[in-house]
Amino acid sequence: MPARRSSGSARATDGGIAGEKQAAAPRVIAAWFGAAIAAGLGFGLIGDRRPFGDGVFAHPLLMLFIVAAAAMLILRVLIARPVPDVISERMLLFGCFVALAAFLVGNFASAQLWPIR
């Protein structure tokens, strides 16, 4: 009789299955989406005024993603683990799309609903 190979029953040293990522805590995902929405709305509301200048690299949408990248780098240093170990790549990307949508909502609100006089 041939020997059976185990299918994923080997345990890693941290208590999880070897090669399998741990699921992020719901509060971490909620904090990520909350920060993405708040930052997107904030940068969208000031986006019509162009407070950082008129250059391409000073556009508030680009600044939003520069701030998000800097925040992820700071998080990487603070937790001493790669960020995708805490929040999956799919949720990171979805959070960026949520921030973009919030930016557009904030930009629409500042340009159409509360025009600058």
N, C-alpha and C positions, 0 to 999 in steps of 0.2 A: 504494500500500500504506500503511495507516495506521501511525502511529508506535506502537511498543509502550511501555507504561508499565512501569517496573521495579517489581517486587513485593518490597519490603523489602531491596533490595540496597544501599541507601545506608548508609554506615557513620557512626556517631557518632564524636565526637572521642576517646572512651575506648576505642575498639576494638570496641564491640558494635554491634548493629543498632539503628538509630535507633528510639526508641519502645519498645524491648524491654528488660525488666529482666534484670539478671544474676542467675543462680541463686545462692542463698546457699551458702556452703561447708558441707559436712557437719559440720565441727567447731563452727561457729556454731550450727547447729540443735541439735546434741547438747548444747552448753552451755546453750542456751535451755531445752530440755526438762529437763536436769539441774537447773538452777536452779529451774524451776517445780515439779519433784517435791520437791526439798529444802525449798523454802519452804512448799509445801502440807503436807508431812508435819510440818514444824516448827510451823507455826501450828495444825495439826490436833491435835497432841499436847498443846499448851497450851490448846486451845480450850475444854475442859471446865471449866477452872479460872477462865476469864474474867479474865486478869491485867491487862487494860487498863481494867477497870471494867464496870459493868452496863448502860451506855447502848448505844443502837443503833449509834452510830458507833464504839464501842469493841469491837464483836464481832470476834473474831479472823479470821473469813472476810472481813469488810469491810477489816480492816487488811491482810490478805494482798494484796488487789487494790490498795489504796492504795500499799503498798510496791512492787508490780509496776509501777504507773503511774509512781511516782517513779524507779524504776530505769530505765524506758524514757526518761524525760525526761533523766536523767543520761547515759544512753548517747547520746541525741540530741546533747547538748552536746559530749560527748567525741569523737564521730566526725564531727561537723559535717555530718552528712547525715541525712535522714529515716530513722527506724528501718525502715520498710517497704522501703527500698532494700537493707537488710542482711538482714532476715528478712521473708519475705512475710507479707501480712495473714492468709492462711490458716493459716500456721504459728504466727503470734502468737495467733490465736483458738484453735487446737488446743492450744497451750501453756497457755492460760488454762483450758481444760476439763481438761487433765491436772493442773494445779494444784488445781482444784476436786475432782477425783477423789482426789488425794493427800491433800487436806485431810479429806475424808470418811473415808478409810482411817485417817489419823492420829487423827481424832476418835473413830472406832469403837475403835481400839486403846487409846486412853487411857481411854475410858468403860467398855469391856467387858472388855478383856484385862488391863489394869493399873489396877484401880479405886483411887481415892484413899481412904485409910483415915483 
